[in-house]
Amino acid sequence: LGTLDLTGVHSLTDDLFTNVCSSFPLLRRLSVKNCRKLTGDGIASLIKLKELQSIDVGGCFNVHPNNIVDLVKRHPATKNQKLTEIYASGLGWTDMSLEELADATSTHLRGLGIGFSQYVSGPGLILALAKLEENLDRLAIPFCHTDDEVMSVLGKKLTNLAALDIRGCGNISSLTGFMTGRTTSGYEYGHLFVLARYSGISNHSLKETKKVFPEDLLTCVGVGGG
């Protein structure tokens, strides 16, 4: 078994999860999103999955960022650069814990989700994500405290991004700054797909951005709260 989706299994305890990890040691992709009985003790069992490539622990509110950072630092899939996707929204990330995660995965992380992180500042987000700029192509920061200025800086750094989730980021009113930074960075860039529902981007704002950056460079859905 290479892929297992346990999303929303509210009866999944640490003991049961430990047994799962022992029973399927070749798992590469695993979601325990919203499995709210799991704690750091259960997450530590992921160390057994030596082939792990992708993990989603979003919404496991009894798991803390330091549990994820400690796991990632020790995991064999980090050492051999196989663990390329970490989705861990809603865990209470801070500037410090996010930077630690970035330091541990800077050579290989391609997908990152840290939504609902009210303690991560704009400068902290820039500092951490700049360490991931070489490989990161999927980023989810829904309902985080960021704005147009921060996005303009990130546009210059995250030129490899292919998918960006900024849902609920009400202080982001335009994608023009991000796209301008992206296209003037001096690095190669491709098409960007953006989820922007409940952000501050309006239909008018998007229309103005697309006057400069056409569909082959940018697709944005969910503007205007819809």
C-alpha positions, 0 to 999 in steps of 0.5 A, spaced: 500 500 500 502 506 497 497 511 499 492 511 505 487 517 506 484 517 513 481 524 513 476 525 518 477 519 522 475 521 529 476 515 532 483 514 530 487 514 536 495 514 537 495 507 539 491 505 532 495 510 528 502 506 531 499 500 528 497 503 522 504 505 521 507 498 523 502 495 518 504 499 512 511 501 512 511 502 505 506 508 505 508 514 501 502 518 501 498 519 507 493 524 510 490 524 517 487 531 516 482 532 521 484 526 525 483 530 532 484 525 537 492 524 534 497 527 538 504 528 537 505 521 540 502 518 534 505 523 529 512 520 532 510 513 529 511 516 522 518 515 523 517 508 521 515 510 514 521 510 511 518 511 504 514 517 506 513 523 500 507 526 503 503 527 509 497 531 511 496 533 518 492 539 517 486 540 523 489 535 528 489 540 533 492 536 538 498 536 534 503 542 535 508 545 530 514 542 534 512 535 533 512 536 526 519 539 526 522 534 531 519 528 526 521 532 520 528 533 522 529 525 524 525 522 519 529 518 514 525 521 508 528 528 510 535 525 510 534 522 503 530 528 500 524 524 499 519 527 504 517 533 499 510 535 501 508 537 508 501 540 509 500 542 516 494 547 517 491 549 523 497 547 528 499 554 531 505 555 527 509 561 529 515 565 525 520 560 529 517 554 528 516 555 521 523 557 520 525 551 523 521 547 518 524 551 512 531 549 515 530 542 515 527 541 508 530 547 504 533 542 499 527 538 497 520 541 499 515 542 494 509 542 497 507 546 504 500 548 507 500 552 513 493 555 513 490 558 519 497 560 522 495 567 526 501 567 529 506 567 523 507 574 521 509 577 514 516 578 515 516 571 518 513 568 512 518 571 507 524 569 511 522 562 512 519 561 504 525 564 502 529 558 504 524 554 500 525 558 494 529 553 490 524 547 489 517 550 492 511 549 487 505 548 491 503 553 497 497 554 501 497 559 506 489 560 507 487 565 512 494 567 514 496 574 516 499 577 509 498 583 505 500 585 498 507 588 500 508 581 503 506 578 496 510 582 492 516 580 496 514 573 495 513 573 488 520 575 487 522 569 491 517 563 489 518 563 482 517 556 481 510 556 484 505 553 480 499 553 485 497 558 490 492 558 496 490 565 499 483 563 501 481 568 506 487 573 506 483 579 506 489 584 506 491 581 499 487 586 494 491 584 488 495 579 485 499 585 480 505 585 485 506 578 486 506 577 478 510 583 477 515 580 482 515 573 479 516 576 472 521 581 473 525 576 478 530 574 472 528 567 473 524 562 469 517 562 471 511 558 468 503 558 469 500 560 476 494 557 479 491 561 485 485 560 489 482 566 492 476 565 495 474 570 501 481 574 499 481 581 498 481 580 491 475 583 487 473 582 480 475 589 478 482 587 481 483 581 477 481 584 471 486 589 472 492 584 473 490 580 467 491 586 463 498 585 464 498 578 465 494 574 461 491 567 462 497 563 460 501 566 466 495 566 471 489 563 473 485 565 479 478 562 481 474 564 487 474 572 487 469 576 490 467 571 495 464 566 490 
